[in-house]
């Protein structure tokens, strides 16, 4: 990926591309990555214009929790984004754009009841259906974006739903029995966007002047249009509850 980005650079003498490996399933790994980026930025007197969160995971039915004791879906899809963002704040430009690629605007699967969502986020509910967890993580991530936009109104926050993208997620996920993974992966390719096309669409969204008109917007990437997301994400009490849960978890595990 680094080679391809370097080869397509418009200003190769000025543009630098780097990659870092980090364990984003743990708070320690997230904080360590942010510390490394802060050191590099300080050495170059640089600040970030854009932060894009794209990595996610489906439920792991064999080993559902991380070494921090957090469900892997919540750890990677919600907590990691919150931690990295908070830790990178010192090197973000005042008008930085923060992109979270997950389940914004997606209404299927339906979000469970508020009580169930909270129990899934806190880990009180250990037995669940895959759609329940994915929907809960999605609405929690959107609620976190809402809370972040209030606390940092000078920045622009964007939540997206990319649709189905042809990655190795299905074939390597422990959500499905090993015998079904090849079949699901083959079916996925028939309807999925390529990673390159998905990337181009997100770049188009980030470059659009429309997102500068509001501190927060949600997009359906397939249609390249802004939409409302799930109503629960707009609930102020739920936003504050999610923010407090994530901050408390960070303080506890840092």
Residue, then its C-alpha position, 0 to 999 in steps of 0.5 A: x500500500x505504501x509503495x502504491x501511495x508513493x508511486x501516485x503522489x502528486x508531489x513526491x518530494x514533499x509527500x511522505x508515507x509511513x506505516x505502523x503496526x499496533x495492537x488496537x484491541x488494547x488501550x495500551x496499544x492505542x496509546x502506544x501508537x498515538x505516542x509514536x505519532x506524537x513524537x514523529x509529528x513533534x520532530x517534524x513540527x507537523x500536525x494532522x489535517x485528517x484522521x480516518x478510522x477504518x479498522x473494525x471486527x466482527x464478533x469472535x465466538x471463540x475468544x470474544x474478549x480482549x486481554x483488557x476484558x472488553x468485547x473485541x467488537x466494542x474494543x476495536x469499533x468504538x473504544x480504540x477510535x475514542x482512545x486514539x482520537x483523544x491521544x492525538x488531540x495535541x497534534x490535530x489541526x484546529x479544523x481537522x477532519x475526523x472520519x469514522x468508517x463503520x455503520x452510520x446511516x445503516x438501519x439494518x440490523x435493527x438496534x436493540x433496546x437501550x437497555x440491551x445496548x448498554x449491557x452489550x457496551x459494558x460487557x454485562x450481556x455476554x451472550x448475544x446475536x451477531x446483529x445485536x452487537x454490530x448494531x450496538x457498536x454502530x450506534x455507540x460510535x455515532x453517539x461518540x461522534x455526536x459528543x465529540x462534535x459538541x466538545x470540539x465544534x471547530x473540527x469536522x466529524x464524518x461517519x460513514x457506512x461503506x456497504x460491503x467491501x471485498x476484504x478478507x474480513x469474512x474469510x478470516x472472521x471467527x464469527x462463522x464456522x470455517x466451512x462457511x467462510x469460503x462460500x460467504x467470501x465468494x458471495x461477498x465478491x459478487x456485490x462488494x465494492x473493491x477497497x480502491x473504489x471504497x477509498x475513492x468514494x471516501x476521499x470524495x466525501x472528505x474533499x466535498x465542500x458540503x461537509x464543511x457546512x456542519x460539524x458532523x455529517x453521516x454518509x451512505x458511501x454507496x449513494x454518496x449522500x448525507x443521511x440521518x443515522x439511528x435516532x438513539x445516536x442523537x439522544x443527549x443522555x445516551x451520548x454523555x453515557x457513551x462518552x463517560x463509559x469510554x473515558x472511564x474505561x480509558x482511565x482504568x486501563x491506561 
